[in-house]
């Protein structure tokens, strides 16, 4: 039985803990400056990271795991359209049932020029097959989907995202597959095996209708406690 996004843990993922430290460092680099608005994290993996404080007005944690703000289906996000400044997800696209639906919901909820930060497995990497063939000392929770980065990029473009940055986490075979690094910081990077991708995309502003002034106040995702959050699906 596949675990839910709110139940995933890093040690149970292929090369999970090794990837975790690089991913956290990469996010910290991007969250150094004040962003404002609302940050959404909807998987327990992202919520386990130690991210800088006081970067956003509020972090909304969706899910049952850890301390959460909202309990809801990730594929039916209960947020106002154009209300979130940023979303950070860690392997959520590979472990959710319908990744394209999740991406569509994220795009709807993000404000124009809002950002999505996503950690995505490279398909058929050595650690996937180690778990698939049960060669690892501990059984790994393998991803549901094995989609290529180009497939995700196609989805981003179709939905109206602009890809701003893609950083590859590689594993140098000449070091015995023991040291993970960003490929941009690695010598002989073309020889290394890609393990995962760290992606930053931005929601485009539509040019078919007049663009709202940037100084206009953004939509509010949450007011008070849960004033702007639909609870219809929770009552059913």
N, C-alpha and C positions, 0 to 999 in steps of 0.2 A: 504494500500500500504506500503510495507516495505521500510524503509529509507535506503539510501546508506551509506556506511562506512564513507564517508566524511561529513555526516549530523547527525551522532549520537551524543547525549549529555548524560553525566553521570546521571543527574536527571531523565531522561526518561527510564533508564534501571532498571531492578529488583535489588534493593539494591545497585544501582550504586555508589552513593556518599560514602557509607560506605566502599565499596571495594576499591574505588579510593585511599584513603589515605594509605592503607596497600600496595597496588600495587606500588604506587610511592615510598614509603619508601624502598620496596624490590628492585626496580630498582636502586635507588640511592646507595644502598649497593653494587650492582654489578658494578656500573659505577664509583666507587670511584677512581679507578686507570686509568691511560691513556691507551686507547685501540688503538687509531690510526685508519686509514682507514675511511670507510663510514658507517654511521648508517642510515637505512631506517625506516621511520615511515609512514604507509599508511592508518591510520584511524585517525579521528579527536579526538578520545578519548585519544590516546597516545600523540597526539600533544598538548593536553591541560595540560599535566603534566609538572611540573617544574623539569627538569632533570639537572644534573650538566653540567656546561659549560666546554669547552676545553678538553673533554674526547675523542672525535673523531675529525678527520680532518674536517669532514663536515657531517651535518645531512641533508639528503634528505627527504623532506616532499612531499608525493604523495597524491594528492586529491584536491578538490575544496575548502574545508573548511580551514579557517585561512590563514596564509601566506604559500603558497606552492611553491615547486621548479618545480614539474612535474605534469601535468594533464594526467592521463592514467588509463587504466583498471587494477585493482589489479590482475586480473587473467591473464594478459598479460604484465608482468613487462618489461618496456623498458630499461633494464640494461644489460650490458655485463655479460656473464657467468663468475663466479668466481670473481666478482668485489666488493662485499659488505662484510664488516667485521662483521656487526651485523644487525639484524632486530628486532624491538620491535613492537608487536601488542597487542591490548587490545580488546578482544571479537570479533576480526575480523573473526575468524573461524566460529563462531556461526551465524554471520550476513551476510556473503557472500553467494552467490548462490551455489558455488562449493568449499567447503573448501579443498578438496583433490587437486584440480587444483591450488589453491592459495599456498598450501604447496609445491607443485612441483615447482612452479615458484620461491618461496623463496629459495628452495634448489638449484636450478640452478644458481641463482644470487649470492648466498653466496660463499665466497672464502673457500677453504679447511680449516677446523678448525675454520670457522666462527660460530657465535652464533645466535640462535633464542630465543628470550624471548617472551613468549606467556601467556596471561591471558585468562583462559577458564572457563566458567560456569560449575558447577556441575549440571548434569541434574536432573530435578524434585526436585530442592531444594525448601524450603518453600516460598522464594520470587518469584519463577517462578509461583507457584500455586496461590499465592496471586494476582499476575497480571492476571493469566489465569481466575480466578474466579471473577475478578474485585472487589476484596476486598480492594485494595489499595485506598487511598484517591485521587490519581492521576493515570490515566491510564498509564501503562508501555509499552514500546516498547519491546515485547517479542522476544527472539532469534528465528531464522528460524529453526535451528538444535538443537536437544537435544541428543548429542552423548556423550558416556561415555569416561572417561580418557583412558581406555584400548583401545578403538577404535582409539583415536588419537595416542596413543603409538604404535599401530600396524602400522599406517601410517608413523610415524617417522622412525620406524625400516625398513620398506619397501623402503623408499626413501633414506636411508643412513644417518640418524641422530642417534646420540648417546644421550640418555637421561641422563643428568648430575645431575639434581636437580628437585624435585617436592615439592612445599610447598603448603599446603592446608590452605585456609582461612575458619575457622570454626565459628559457632555461638553457644555459650553455652545456651542450653535451660533453665538451672537453673538460668540464669540471665535475663530471660524474653525475650530472642532473641534480646537483645538490644546492646550487645557488640560483635563486630567482632574482632577476633584475629588470628594470625598464630597458627596453631595447635602445632607447635614445642615449642611455648611459653605458652601453655595453660595446666592447670591442668585438669585431667579427660578428655583429648582430645577425647578419644574414645566415649564419650557420646555426643559430640557436632555434630551439623548438618553441613556437608560440603556445602559451598556456592560456592566456586570457587577454581581453581588451578592456581598457578604461576609456570610456567615450563621453564626450561633452557635446550636447546638441542644444540648439536654441530655437524656440518657437518663433517662426517668422511672423512679421506684421503683414496682414493682407494688403495688397495694393489695388484690390478691386473696389474698395470702399474708402471713404476718407479716413485717414489715420487719426486716431485720437491723440491729442497733445500728450507728450510724455509726462508732463507735470500733473496731469489729471489723476485724481486719487484712484488707486486700484480697487477692484472688487475685494470684498472681505470674505475670507474663507470661513472665519469663525468670529462671532461677536458674543461677548459674555462667555458662556460656557459652550453651548452647542447650538446657538441661535440659528445659524445659517446652514446647519447640517441636516440633510433629510434623514429622518429615521423611519421612513416608510418601510424599507426592506427589513429593518430589524423587528418591526411589529408583526410581520407576516409569519 
